[in-house]
Amino acid sequence: MALAIFVFALIIFGPLTNMLLWAVTERWYFPHTFPLQYGFEFWHRVFKPTGNAVESLQYSLMIAVFTVMFCLSLAVPAGYALARLRLPARALILLLFLVPQAFPNIPVYINIARLFYQFGWHGTVPAVVLVHTLHGMVYAVWIATAAFSAVDPECEAAARDIGAGPIRTFFTISFPSAFPGLVASGIFVFLESLDEFTGTYFVGAPEITTLPMLMFRAGMEGNYQVASITALLLLVPSVLFMFVVERFLRADVLAGVGR
């Protein structure tokens, strides 16, 4: 039992420890088990004005924010309709949003890139946002549907009984009640967009470089310090946002997913 726990901990924390070590390493080579020199020289190189990290971070955040806005603008009405309207093919509609996850990414992105080349959209922020939206809509629609399903219909009926119209009922009862779930949905979309590499590579490179692309390039060049620093920048918001999701995504919302 103790051995199993040790192996499990090694699998989970071994790569993280290695990443943290490389992030503060200045000299480390075979056959030495641990770094020969620690320091923050590579942090200075990453964030210096002539480096690419700041620009890549700006691109990553901008694309992630636009992706969240685009996904939620579609997911909120779609989720409300799927939760409240008696649609005959509701389960099929929800299943369709899983289609982008059901096929290998590379052939899909190659064909999308070919279309974008034809229309002159390749290497633009809107093109990358559209690609990120393909994956983000899975989280956005499913969680939004569950969030609206968790809203008590009797509260909406009570608002209608005292004279509130459909729009006022939505903005005073339905939307505020579902808001925590929608926040969690937006966070999932944000993190998915922030970590997306393959779609950005085929549709945005070389004009657009995000943090995952910078990390990939640094790793392929053997610059493990820069790759580890970039990975750490991507890891920190993911961990922080997961605590926020745990607070906002209630058990009754999770129980409504897929119902």
Buried (B, 14 or more C-beta within 10 A) or exposed (E): EEEEEEEEEEEEEEEEEEBBBBBBBEEBEEEEEEBEEEEEBBBEBBEEEEBBBEEBBEBBBBBBBBBBEBBBEBBBEBBBBBBBEEEEEBEEBBEEBEEBEEEEBEEBBEEBBEEBEEEEBBBBBEBBBBBBBBBBBBBBBBBBBBBBBBBEEEBBEEBBEEEBEEEEBBEBBBBEBBEBBBBBBBBBBBBBBBBBBBBBBBBBBEEBBBBBBBBBBBBEEEBBBBBBBBBBBBBEBEEEBEEEBEEBBBEEBBEBBEE
